[in-house]
Every structure is written in structure tokens, then in C-alpha cells.
Amino acid sequence: MTKVAIYARYSSDNQREASIEDQFRLCREYAQRQGWQVVESYSDQAISGASLLRPGIQTLLADAQAKRFNVILAESLDRISRDQEDIAGVYKRMTFAGVKVVTLSEGDISELHIGLKGTMGALYLKDLADKTRRGLRGRVEDGKSGGGNSYGYDVVKKTDGNGEPLRGERRVNEAEAQIVRRIFQDYATGKSPKRIAHELNAERVPGPAGNAWGPSTIYGNWRRGTGILNNEIYIGRLVWNRLRYIKNPDTGKRVSRLNQESDWIVQEVPELRIVEDELWSRVKDKQKAVRVARKPLQDGNALGARKRPPYLFSGLIKCGVCGGGCSMISATHYGCSTARNKGTCDNRAAIKRDELEDRVLRAMREHLMEPALFEEFCEAYTRAVNEWRIGQRAELAAKEAELKKVERQIRKIIDAIKDGLYHASMKDEMTGLEDRKVALKRELEVADEPPPLLHPNMAKVYSRKINALYEALRSDEGRPAAADLLRTLIDRIVLEPGDDRFGILIKGDIAGILSFASAEKELPATAVRGRQVPVVAGAGFEPATFRL
């Protein structure tokens, strides 16, 4: 029987969560008419179709490559993607995997559909963006907000004569306006953005969207008009179209670009003024003086003006108190960024970068590469996980066999009735069999296909990977590559302040091996019961922790 996966998506505010169920229902009815077996359903809710960086579609594509089904069924091609490049890439990969793409609107998808529908989807997105911009520009020229709400203002909710919402109305929030004036005054009198943020957080003053204050929230970027000190709405001037946003084709994330000043739309809104011109000018003069003072340092390639070199554990280190990131607070030490930038964390301790790297790598050398323990762990892990997965497969196979048996019994009763051998008891038996048939089909439809069994040579594969890591660590040229390898093994390194020195916890794929090699001789039960990540080329252990 043809195995089918259903995909559904909705994105706009005019749609709703029930739209997913409506799409599922229509697709299931179509699959039933074709005699297809629905093995899985995937969905993405309130996510644009302009990018493939959606969890549902990514899982669908991965399962297609794993041959879990033969057909992808969707309501229409634009549910899968509206981007020309993306939809062509999906079709090419599905063709290579031997998976057909079928939609209720277009039928069997071919190269012709990819070209035409892909172009129509791209034009739809462009037309939608143009209409949105035209509407926003008209709103701004009427003196109303064309975007999100700024700190210091409340959104005014009004409706027109037809009950439709009137968007863009704002009014001054006096409590927040006092904070805005205080920030401008403090900066003009010599306080740094970091000190202002610390004082506001110490007084428990909520920041924008209720978050803690940070230096960047206050100072922002003067060219782009971001940050409290650069927002011209505070002097009664509404500026729109200062920035344009373009989606990065590799990451799917929007990045901003500064427009020419001639393209800006500026509207005077004196009723929204919070800061007087004299105070605004003092702040602008001080910002300019700071930039002039920093320029020689930037020309000299100062530490703060150039990109820091990547260290071995850059981006992996977290504070054990607040959970925030740890960064280089000096040329030699790591510390909690939140404690220093916002003052909302009490962890002011620091640890030398060399000491941190040495302690982590020494533990890896002492424990990870002990051949006997390493191989014993991998064998136990592989055996236990495979036993669990075999059991899951056996349970699934038993239900499939029972369903076939029930269908044969139903057929026998129907044949007997056709031959004139009818008895009143047949009706009750038929009803029971039909109910059981429906229940089994429902269980099989929602059941996850058990992941593939782990390779018995996992230890050797993983060992090769670790050896490659240490080879890279031995040479200066190989350290950047070693950092990339470490990121496939370590999720994060947590620093917990102690009486005399930091406690270090490693969390991630490598931790199961380290924990076993150092103390634990038995496989944790969670590694068997939890959802496993398939081990391919040596990657994928159930996350655990290891304390140094």
C-alpha cells in the first residue's frame, strides 16, 4: 500500500489553528479515496511560507530521505513553500528520494507546476509586501505609527464606523515618559549607558516589553535610530523607512539595511513629544564627542573595535546562576555577561580562559579515551537502545498483523451473508470487528516509526571522531576546526561559582561518555526510555551532565 505523509500550514492573521485540522481532514479523505495509508502528519502553525526554516517541514524532509513514506500530500503547493528556490529544491530532493509530491489543488506535481506555481508564489509575496508598505506609508503620513510601539507610549485602541480597528494611534505613558527623561538627563550629565541600566535594574524599573535594561537598549545605534537615546519620536518626530529588511537566503532571518536619508518619511507629531530640544541636543553632542574620542582607537584596531578571535569554547559557556551567556570580560578571563551589562545577576566571579580550557580538555584526555571503558559504554548503550527499538518495532508489527486478521474476519462474514448464511449474532460480531478495525487504524496512523537501530560499530566510529579532534588540538592551524568539532559534541559548559573555584558542568552529547568513564558503570534508564537521536557517523548521545 502507498504510504503517505500529510503536510499542512497556515500563516496569516486571518487564518486560525483550525485551518490545520481542515487541511488534514481534506487530505485524509483524498488519501482514503485513493486507497493510500496515511503514516504521518506534519504541520507548521502561524509561520510564513517564504522560508523552509520551519520545524514541521524540516522533519518532513528528513523523514522523506529516510524512506518513511512514498508520497507527500498537501492542500496546495504554496502550503509547502512560496519561495521559488525553496520549492524547486524540495521537488529536486524528493525526486531523488523517490517520493512523489501530490496536492489537492494541482494533482501530481511536475516540473511545470514548480515553474508556474513558484513564480506565482513569489509574485504573491512581493505584491503583499508592496500593499503592506503602501498602507503603512499612508498611516505614517497621517501622523500615526507605522510599526511597533516605542517605550514611553501606550497603544490607543479605536474602531471606525464599521467596527474595524484603527491602527497606529499612540498616547504618552507618563510613568514611562519620566523614565525616558531620566535616561536622557543621566546620560547628558555623564553617566554611562551601563551605569544607567544597572541603576534602573537595581530599582526594579521594568524595561521595554517588561525585560531588564541593558546598555544596548539605551545607547542603540545612532545611524539606525535604535535605542532610547536615538529615537526621534521622543522629540515629536516620527521617522519611517529609515531601514529596509531583507531575508538572508541561507539562514531565513531578516537583516536590516540603512536606506538613504532621502527615502525616509518624516512626520511631525508634537503631541507625542517627551524630551525637550535642549536636552536632546546635549545628548547628541555627547554622543558625537564619544565617537570622536573612540575613532583613533578604532583606527588602531582596538579590542572593542575589531572582531575577537574565536576561542575553543566561544559561545558554549553559560552562567550557572542566571543561565545567561559568559563572555571574555578581559583579555584573559571569562565572566557572566548579564552581571556586568545589566546587573541582574550576582555572579561576579571570573575564570581564566586557559584554566577553563585546560580543565575540560584534561578531563576528556583522562576519561574519554580509556579504550576499555569507552567500548564497554558504547556496547551497553547500543544494546539497550536497540532492544528498546526492536520491542517498539515488534509492537507495531503485531498491530499491523492484527489489523489484517480483523479485515479477513470481516470479509468472511460478508461472504457468508452473500451466500445466505445470515444469523442475528453476525451483526454484533461485525460491529465489534469494525470498531476494532477503526481503533487499530487510528493507533497505526499516529504511531511513530521506530528509529533505525544503532550501528554495532558505533564505538569505533566515535573513537575516530575523537581522535580527529585531538589531532586538530595539537596544532595552531587546526584549533578553529577543533572548535567546530567540539560543537558537535558539547551543547554547553555551565560555570557554577564555588567557595574556592568554579565548578564546571559539561552538558551535551559528550557528557554520557564522560559520566560513564568517570564513575557511572550502568546505562542511565533515561537513555533507553527517552526519544533517541539516530547515531550517524558517530554523533548523537542522549544529553546528560558531567561535573569537573
Wavefront OBJ file of the C-alpha trace (Angstrom):
o trace
v 0.000 0.000 0.000
v 1.208 3.533 -0.811
v 2.397 5.268 2.357
v 1.503 8.953 2.577
v 2.661 11.881 4.715
v 0.334 14.886 5.025
v 1.687 18.429 5.398
v -0.380 21.475 6.434
v 0.487 25.090 7.222
v -1.174 28.420 7.966
v 0.453 31.803 8.456
v -1.775 34.891 8.213
v -3.768 36.537 10.977
v -6.947 35.846 9.009
v -6.409 32.111 9.365
v -6.688 30.102 12.539
v -5.405 26.965 14.186
v -8.440 25.030 12.976
v -7.145 25.593 9.438
v -4.547 22.893 10.104
v -7.226 20.363 11.025
v -9.294 21.364 7.990
v -6.317 20.694 5.714
v -5.610 17.384 7.460
v -9.238 16.298 7.090
v -9.392 17.064 3.364
v -6.092 15.312 2.722
v -7.113 12.218 4.711
v -10.365 11.972 2.767
v -8.439 12.201 -0.506
v -5.932 9.561 0.631
v -8.777 7.250 1.659
v -10.384 7.559 -1.768
v -7.049 6.663 -3.380
v -6.576 3.668 -1.092
v -3.429 5.188 0.466
v -2.209 4.653 4.031
v -1.523 7.856 5.984
v 1.557 7.155 8.145
v 2.315 10.632 9.497
v 1.049 14.221 9.574
v 3.265 17.301 9.786
v 2.303 20.933 10.330
v 3.619 24.440 10.917
v 1.348 26.964 12.597
v 1.492 30.752 12.140
v 4.747 30.512 10.148
v 5.392 32.175 6.785
v 5.870 30.047 3.706
v 8.686 32.316 2.497
v 11.306 30.170 4.229
v 11.948 26.460 4.774
v 13.276 27.098 8.297
v 10.153 25.579 9.822
v 10.270 22.612 12.224
v 7.404 20.743 10.570
v 8.715 20.911 7.006
v 12.262 20.106 8.128
v 11.069 16.943 9.917
v 9.019 16.019 6.845
v 12.041 16.341 4.542
v 14.252 14.327 6.892
v 11.688 11.509 7.140
v 11.290 11.510 3.354
v 15.015 10.916 2.957
v 14.657 8.054 5.463
v 12.020 6.401 3.184
v 9.227 6.539 5.754
v 6.651 7.208 3.029
v 6.210 7.293 -0.750
v 4.034 10.383 -1.213
v 3.793 13.874 0.291
v 0.205 15.157 0.222
v -0.742 18.809 0.809
v -3.716 21.053 0.089
v -1.727 23.115 -2.430
v 1.879 23.686 -3.450
v 2.082 27.058 -1.685
v 1.438 25.297 1.644
v 4.872 23.682 1.236
v 6.615 26.914 0.172
v 6.027 30.178 -1.656
v 9.714 30.685 -2.457
v 10.806 29.698 -5.997
v 14.219 28.433 -4.945
v 12.881 26.510 -1.954
v 10.038 24.750 -3.759
v 12.383 23.752 -6.596
v 14.885 22.405 -4.051
v 12.191 20.402 -2.254
v 10.980 18.898 -5.533
v 14.515 18.007 -6.633
v 15.307 16.279 -3.322
v 12.005 14.402 -3.235
v 12.536 13.193 -6.808
v 15.963 11.898 -5.821
v 14.469 10.148 -2.769
v 11.735 8.559 -4.888
v 8.938 10.454 -3.104
v 6.063 11.933 -5.125
v 4.528 15.310 -4.256
v 0.734 15.483 -4.687
v -1.625 18.352 -3.835
v -5.407 18.588 -3.797
v -5.319 21.711 -5.984
v -2.735 20.753 -8.609
v -2.682 16.934 -8.515
v 0.648 15.205 -9.212
v 3.349 17.877 -9.108
v 5.689 18.100 -12.098
v 8.409 20.477 -13.304
v 5.706 22.602 -14.949
v 3.951 23.186 -11.614
v 7.261 24.055 -9.953
v 7.962 26.776 -12.512
v 4.486 28.290 -12.685
v 3.403 27.974 -9.053
v 6.824 29.004 -7.787
v 6.635 32.205 -9.844
v 3.052 32.863 -8.708
v 4.038 32.350 -5.069
v 6.963 34.763 -5.360
v 4.755 37.383 -7.058
v 2.135 36.953 -4.337
v 4.705 37.661 -1.612
v 6.037 40.724 -3.455
v 2.563 42.087 -4.066
v 1.630 41.510 -0.417
v 4.784 43.344 0.742
v 4.100 46.279 -1.613
v 0.498 46.611 -0.419
v 1.618 46.449 3.223
v 4.207 49.196 2.663
v 1.684 51.406 0.886
v -0.716 51.038 3.796
v 1.979 51.768 6.372
v 3.191 54.848 4.470
v -0.311 56.251 4.359
v -0.675 55.670 8.082
v 2.627 57.470 8.825
v 1.717 60.438 6.635
v -1.433 60.758 8.758
v 0.809 61.106 11.815
v 0.239 57.570 13.097
v 2.732 54.860 13.968
v 3.828 52.633 11.108
v 5.379 49.892 13.215
v 5.733 48.579 16.739
v 5.203 50.607 19.875
v 8.075 52.540 21.469
v 8.804 52.638 25.190
v 7.028 55.624 26.722
v 3.777 55.237 24.804
v 0.516 53.316 25.016
v -1.412 51.874 22.075
v -4.793 53.567 21.669
v -7.490 51.153 20.569
v -10.187 52.699 18.381
v -12.632 51.481 15.754
v -14.255 53.148 12.758
v -17.949 53.330 11.951
v -17.872 49.767 10.597
v -16.257 48.377 13.723
v -12.870 47.915 12.012
v -9.811 48.685 14.185
v -7.993 51.980 13.567
v -4.300 51.189 13.899
v -1.334 53.409 14.680
v -2.817 55.635 17.397
v -0.451 56.342 20.318
v -0.503 58.412 23.504
v 2.196 59.261 26.040
v 2.522 56.962 29.061
v 3.529 59.451 31.770
v 5.166 56.884 34.069
v 7.407 55.584 31.280
v 7.959 59.117 29.947
v 9.536 60.051 33.286
v 11.994 57.166 32.866
v 12.825 58.326 29.320
v 13.567 61.866 30.559
v 15.671 60.447 33.384
v 17.746 58.373 30.944
v 18.401 61.410 28.743
v 19.267 63.571 31.751
v 21.579 60.955 33.330
v 23.452 60.417 30.073
v 23.790 64.159 29.438
v 25.284 64.655 32.920
v 27.951 61.996 32.412
v 26.530 58.592 33.345
v 27.346 55.702 31.015
v 24.596 53.531 29.475
v 25.861 50.583 31.542
v 25.586 52.528 34.812
v 22.103 53.802 33.887
v 20.978 50.228 33.126
v 22.403 48.965 36.436
v 20.589 51.656 38.427
v 17.251 51.061 36.701
v 17.516 47.296 37.223
v 18.513 47.796 40.883
v 15.339 49.854 41.355
v 13.350 47.131 39.564
v 12.116 49.503 36.870
v 10.675 47.359 34.032
v 12.331 47.921 30.676
v 10.741 47.737 27.212
v 8.371 44.736 26.977
v 8.972 44.133 30.700
v 12.571 42.992 30.163
v 15.661 44.038 32.101
v 17.567 47.121 30.976
v 20.819 46.684 29.087
v 23.382 49.180 27.727
v 22.382 48.472 24.116
v 18.706 49.145 24.950
v 19.712 52.641 25.997
v 22.525 53.526 23.583
v 21.473 51.561 20.476
v 22.859 52.633 17.102
v 22.813 56.341 16.248
v 22.916 55.766 12.477
v 19.934 53.394 12.526
v 17.957 55.368 15.089
v 17.715 52.446 17.518
v 17.949 52.681 21.300
v 16.260 55.082 23.701
v 18.799 57.877 23.090
v 18.311 57.839 19.290
v 14.549 57.521 18.912
v 13.312 60.805 17.394
v 9.734 60.084 18.436
v 10.769 61.489 21.840
v 11.154 64.969 20.281
v 7.858 64.660 18.392
v 9.307 63.489 15.069
v 8.050 60.259 13.505
v 10.620 58.720 11.143
v 9.621 55.797 8.917
v 11.511 53.847 6.236
v 14.885 54.522 7.839
v 15.628 50.804 7.478
v 14.662 48.132 4.980
v 14.689 44.420 5.776
v 15.960 41.650 3.514
v 15.742 37.947 4.218
v 19.075 36.115 4.224
v 18.624 33.192 1.779
v 20.983 30.968 3.803
v 19.527 31.494 7.290
v 15.981 32.666 6.509
v 16.428 35.507 9.021
v 15.711 39.138 8.230
v 18.669 41.530 8.220
v 18.341 45.310 8.186
v 19.869 47.729 5.688
v 20.043 51.506 6.143
v 18.128 53.458 3.497
v 19.307 56.777 2.092
v 18.045 59.729 4.096
v 16.138 60.992 1.042
v 13.946 57.861 1.263
v 12.926 58.494 4.878
v 9.360 59.568 5.617
v 9.384 62.185 8.420
v 6.229 63.441 10.084
v 5.945 65.945 12.953
v 3.847 64.679 15.884
v 4.253 67.336 18.613
v 1.605 65.707 20.807
v 3.978 62.758 21.328
v 6.997 64.854 22.437
v 8.625 63.688 25.701
v 12.123 65.274 25.586
v 12.855 68.962 25.015
v 15.140 70.081 22.170
v 17.798 71.446 24.524
v 18.207 68.099 26.332
v 18.149 66.181 23.034
v 20.923 68.417 21.659
v 23.093 67.888 24.743
v 22.777 64.127 24.346
v 23.611 64.283 20.626
v 26.672 66.463 21.348
v 27.924 63.998 23.939
v 27.376 61.021 21.626
v 29.362 62.804 18.912
v 32.183 63.570 21.363
v 32.317 59.912 22.424
v 32.522 58.775 18.789
v 35.322 61.251 18.061
v 37.266 60.088 21.120
v 36.917 56.444 20.099
v 37.869 56.936 16.450
v 41.685 56.811 16.956
v 41.296 53.583 18.928
v 39.139 52.081 16.189
v 41.666 53.098 13.548
v 44.303 51.434 15.728
v 42.359 48.155 15.762
v 41.409 48.283 19.449
v 39.943 45.172 21.089
v 36.440 46.682 21.198
v 36.529 47.753 17.543
v 37.578 44.533 15.905
v 36.138 41.046 15.834
v 37.508 38.970 18.684
v 39.302 35.789 17.672
v 37.270 32.608 18.206
v 38.341 30.718 21.308
v 37.980 26.995 21.823
v 34.686 27.222 23.753
v 33.318 30.517 22.372
v 29.523 30.618 22.551
v 29.232 27.445 24.658
v 29.798 28.855 28.156
v 26.799 29.700 30.364
v 26.405 31.166 33.850
v 25.247 28.627 36.433
v 23.372 31.314 38.398
v 21.236 33.149 35.803
v 21.648 30.937 32.726
v 22.930 33.823 30.625
v 25.997 33.710 28.426
v 29.566 34.103 29.636
v 31.994 36.129 27.551
v 35.540 37.436 27.722
v 35.299 40.247 30.284
v 39.028 40.952 29.909
v 41.868 39.765 27.724
v 42.264 36.618 29.864
v 39.058 35.908 31.856
v 35.525 34.654 31.261
v 32.646 36.035 33.315
v 28.854 36.407 33.310
v 27.784 38.988 30.702
v 24.421 39.618 32.386
v 26.069 40.517 35.711
v 28.272 43.108 34.044
v 25.904 44.559 31.447
v 22.573 44.532 33.278
v 23.414 43.979 36.942
v 20.546 41.491 37.352
v 22.874 38.568 38.209
v 25.007 38.370 41.377
v 27.692 36.157 39.828
v 30.725 38.471 39.602
v 33.277 35.659 39.655
v 35.673 35.126 36.762
v 37.799 32.259 35.489
v 40.892 32.317 33.317
v 40.310 31.101 29.792
v 43.444 28.946 29.913
v 42.317 27.291 33.167
v 38.844 26.540 31.796
v 40.175 25.005 28.590
v 42.814 23.022 30.462
v 40.338 21.529 32.972
v 37.843 20.486 30.292
v 40.433 19.045 27.918
v 42.286 17.263 30.727
v 39.056 15.527 31.774
v 38.498 14.468 28.181
v 42.014 13.065 27.906
v 41.780 11.223 31.229
v 38.354 9.666 30.772
v 37.089 9.793 27.230
v 39.926 7.904 25.582
v 40.136 4.964 28.027
v 39.547 2.243 25.393
v 38.079 -0.448 27.648
v 35.569 1.799 29.393
v 34.719 3.615 26.183
v 33.971 0.421 24.268
v 32.044 -1.067 27.198
v 29.866 2.033 27.393
v 29.107 2.044 23.665
v 28.266 -1.666 23.671
v 25.906 -1.286 26.631
v 24.321 1.811 25.135
v 23.858 0.223 21.705
v 22.479 -2.995 23.168
v 19.949 -1.313 25.463
v 18.722 1.181 22.866
v 18.405 -1.465 20.147
v 16.483 -3.793 22.485
v 14.005 -0.993 23.154
v 13.675 -0.132 19.462
v 13.231 -3.799 18.465
v 10.428 -4.017 21.025
v 8.792 -0.957 19.515
v 9.033 -2.469 16.041
v 7.565 -5.774 17.271
v 4.606 -3.961 18.870
v 3.950 -2.078 15.635
v 4.189 -5.280 13.561
v 1.748 -7.049 15.931
v -0.850 -4.319 15.435
v -0.439 -4.481 11.651
v -0.887 -8.287 11.742
v -3.979 -7.982 13.940
v -5.483 -5.425 11.547
v -5.051 -7.827 8.622
v -6.635 -10.614 10.661
v -9.640 -8.425 11.575
v -10.104 -7.439 7.929
v -10.065 -11.136 6.882
v -12.708 -11.960 9.521
v -14.904 -9.107 8.297
v -14.544 -10.379 4.724
v -15.562 -13.893 5.772
v -18.740 -12.630 7.428
v -19.610 -10.550 4.349
v -19.051 -13.587 2.102
v -21.222 -15.745 4.371
v -24.051 -13.202 4.212
v -23.782 -13.136 0.422
v -24.160 -16.918 0.446
v -27.352 -16.622 2.502
v -25.859 -17.818 5.806
v -27.122 -14.906 7.895
v -27.629 -15.063 11.684
v -28.581 -12.256 14.083
v -25.353 -12.799 16.069
v -23.335 -11.842 12.947
v -24.410 -8.197 13.343
v -22.938 -7.877 16.844
v -19.740 -9.648 15.777
v -19.422 -7.431 12.697
v -19.909 -4.281 14.824
v -17.166 -5.400 17.240
v -14.759 -6.185 14.394
v -15.421 -2.846 12.675
v -14.811 -0.952 15.944
v -11.540 -2.838 16.449
v -10.518 -2.138 12.863
v -11.079 1.620 13.319
v -9.146 1.614 16.607
v -6.173 -0.241 15.106
v -6.027 2.071 12.093
v -6.101 5.109 14.365
v -3.286 3.717 16.523
v -1.167 2.904 13.465
v -1.743 6.349 11.926
v -0.471 8.220 14.996
v 2.290 5.750 15.901
v 5.862 6.936 15.333
v 8.009 4.741 13.153
v 10.730 3.360 15.455
v 14.106 4.981 14.709
v 16.737 2.868 12.931
v 18.891 0.583 15.042
v 22.235 1.903 16.206
v 25.256 0.620 14.355
v 27.176 -2.021 16.379
v 30.489 -0.319 15.482
v 29.415 2.990 16.975
v 32.370 2.950 19.382
v 34.907 2.748 16.552
v 33.210 5.483 14.545
v 33.008 7.793 17.545
v 36.578 6.999 18.510
v 37.764 8.110 15.076
v 35.935 11.369 15.559
v 37.550 11.992 18.956
v 40.992 11.158 17.545
v 40.434 13.713 14.798
v 39.553 16.267 17.472
v 42.758 15.745 19.410
v 44.850 15.818 16.260
v 43.356 19.213 15.459
v 44.003 20.462 19.004
v 47.708 19.680 18.717
v 48.309 22.289 16.017
v 47.616 26.024 15.952
v 46.273 25.725 12.424
v 43.778 23.075 13.480
v 42.284 24.814 16.529
v 39.484 26.628 14.649
v 38.436 23.320 13.077
v 38.656 21.688 16.508
v 36.237 24.273 17.871
v 33.744 23.261 15.162
v 34.191 19.588 16.087
v 33.633 20.365 19.770
v 30.309 21.987 18.929
v 29.079 18.665 17.543
v 29.846 17.048 20.923
v 29.153 19.711 23.576
v 25.853 21.521 23.998
v 27.022 23.951 26.682
v 29.523 24.385 29.526
v 27.967 25.701 32.757
v 30.136 27.628 35.241
v 28.935 27.412 38.860
v 30.735 29.677 41.366
v 32.078 27.852 44.424
v 33.932 28.721 47.607
v 37.401 28.440 46.120
v 36.895 27.992 42.372
v 34.296 27.417 39.674
v 32.503 24.106 39.338
v 32.220 23.134 35.687
v 29.407 21.049 34.188
v 29.547 19.816 30.609
v 26.134 19.233 29.027
v 25.560 17.620 25.675
v 26.385 14.634 23.503
v 29.815 14.035 25.020
v 28.535 14.013 28.593
v 27.156 10.466 28.598
v 30.573 9.031 27.812
v 32.372 11.244 30.317
v 29.901 10.394 33.080
v 30.217 6.668 32.466
v 34.015 6.723 32.192
v 34.491 8.675 35.395
v 32.033 6.962 37.742
v 28.807 5.589 36.323
v 29.065 1.961 35.151
v 25.441 1.403 34.168
v 23.479 2.923 31.341
v 21.019 5.553 32.619
v 17.418 4.439 32.241
v 16.530 7.738 30.573
v 18.807 6.874 27.681
v 16.517 3.956 26.861
v 13.112 5.487 27.577
v 13.715 8.905 26.051
v 13.433 9.791 22.396
v 16.763 8.922 20.800
v 18.707 10.812 18.164
v 19.822 8.369 15.415
v 23.579 7.859 15.501
v 25.041 8.687 12.093
v 28.807 8.983 11.631
v 29.332 8.810 15.370
v 27.081 11.670 16.526
v 24.161 11.550 18.914
v 24.188 10.577 22.572
v 21.333 11.330 24.941
v 22.268 14.625 26.676
v 23.467 14.232 30.269
v 25.829 16.121 32.589
v 29.407 15.682 33.718
v 30.926 17.665 36.567
v 34.622 18.537 36.666
l 1 2 3 4 5 6 7 8 9 10 11 12 13 14 15 16 17 18 19 20 21 22 23 24 25 26 27 28 29 30 31 32 33 34 35 36 37 38 39 40 41 42 43 44 45 46 47 48 49 50 51 52 53 54 55 56 57 58 59 60 61 62 63 64 65 66 67 68 69 70 71 72 73 74 75 76 77 78 79 80 81 82 83 84 85 86 87 88 89 90 91 92 93 94 95 96 97 98 99 100 101 102 103 104 105 106 107 108 109 110 111 112 113 114 115 116 117 118 119 120 121 122 123 124 125 126 127 128 129 130 131 132 133 134 135 136 137 138 139 140 141 142 143 144 145 146 147 148 149 150 151 152 153 154 155 156 157 158 159 160 161 162 163 164 165 166 167 168 169 170 171 172 173 174 175 176 177 178 179 180 181 182 183 184 185 186 187 188 189 190 191 192 193 194 195 196 197 198 199 200 201 202 203 204 205 206 207 208 209 210 211 212 213 214 215 216 217 218 219 220 221 222 223 224 225 226 227 228 229 230 231 232 233 234 235 236 237 238 239 240 241 242 243 244 245 246 247 248 249 250 251 252 253 254 255 256 257 258 259 260 261 262 263 264 265 266 267 268 269 270 271 272 273 274 275 276 277 278 279 280 281 282 283 284 285 286 287 288 289 290 291 292 293 294 295 296 297 298 299 300 301 302 303 304 305 306 307 308 309 310 311 312 313 314 315 316 317 318 319 320 321 322 323 324 325 326 327 328 329 330 331 332 333 334 335 336 337 338 339 340 341 342 343 344 345 346 347 348 349 350 351 352 353 354 355 356 357 358 359 360 361 362 363 364 365 366 367 368 369 370 371 372 373 374 375 376 377 378 379 380 381 382 383 384 385 386 387 388 389 390 391 392 393 394 395 396 397 398 399 400 401 402 403 404 405 406 407 408 409 410 411 412 413 414 415 416 417 418 419 420 421 422 423 424 425 426 427 428 429 430 431 432 433 434 435 436 437 438 439 440 441 442 443 444 445 446 447 448 449 450 451 452 453 454 455 456 457 458 459 460 461 462 463 464 465 466 467 468 469 470 471 472 473 474 475 476 477 478 479 480 481 482 483 484 485 486 487 488 489 490 491 492 493 494 495 496 497 498 499 500 501 502 503 504 505 506 507 508 509 510 511 512 513 514 515 516 517 518 519 520 521 522 523 524 525 526 527 528 529 530 531 532 533 534 535 536 537 538 539 540 541 542 543 544 545 546 547 548
